[in-house]
């Protein structure tokens, strides 16, 4: 939110209509975290790209909804020139590990 330190100041400065437009065009938490992660890696370097995609897979594996998960997988795959299957495989591996940990806890 540029031009203000908080929503209150933004609304006072620019009005509620502009604030509502800002809210409507806001990105999701997953998209924001992915964007921040991307800044930490040089995706032209294979090793960095692998690390980035593994981190993103961890984020996506935390999403309960399979529909949401698929939407993010499609987006990440197309933006990073990698197959959806590779991302699914990584996520399924992470989910399987989580399930194993739960079983061991009982």
N, C-alpha and C positions, 0 to 999 in steps of 0.2 A: 504494500500500500504506500505508494510514493506520495510525498507531499504532506504527510501527516504521521504522527507517532502512534496514533491509535484510532479506532473507528469513530469515537466521539469527535475528535479533532477533525477527521476527514469529513464527517457529515456537516459539521459547523462551517468548514471551509468551502466544501464543494456541493453540499446538499444531499438529501437522502436518495434522490433519483440516480445520481452518479454512483453513490455507494451501492445501491441495488444492482446496478450494471456490473460493478466490480465483483460483487458476491456471485452473481449469475455466471460470470466468466472465470471464476476461480477453478483451479485444477484440484484433482483429488489428492489425498495424502500420499497414495502410492506414486502418482505421477510426480509430486513434489520431491519425495524421497529419491525416486529414480533420477530426477534431474540433478539433485544434490550429489548423488553417488557418481554420476557421469563426470562431474567436475574433478573427481579424484583420480580419474584414469585417462590415459591416452589411448583411445580406442583404435588407433592405427597400429598399436603394438599388440600382437597376438596374446601375450601373457596378461596384459592389462585388460584386454577385452574379455578373456576367460574369467579373470577375477571379478570384473564388473557384472558379467552375466550370472556368475554364481551368487553374488550379493543380491542381485535383483530377484533371482530365483528364491532366495530365502524370504524376501519381502512378499513375493507372490504366494509362497507356500503358506503364509499366515492368513490368507484370505479364505474365509469359510465358503463363500458362494462360488460354485463351479462356473457360473455364468460370468461373474466378475473376473475370476481367474483367467478364463478363456479370452476375455476382451483384452486384458493386460498382456497375456502371452502373445496374442496376435500383434498387438502394437509393438511390443519389445522386439519380436522376431522380425517384423518388417523394417523397423527403424535401424536394426543392427545387423542385417543381412545374415540371419541365422535361422535354421529351420525351427518351426514350432515344436517338432518332435524332440529336438535336442533340449529345449527348455522344459517341455513336459517330462522328459526323462529325468532331468535334474530335480525338478519339483517332486516327482513321484519318489525319487530316492530320499529326499528330505522328509517327505510325509511318512514314508516307510520307517525311517529312523525314529521319527517322533512316536510312531505307533509302537515300535519295539521298546522305547524308553518307558512308555505308559504301561506296557505289559510287564516289564521288569519291576516297576514300582509296586505292583500288586502281587 
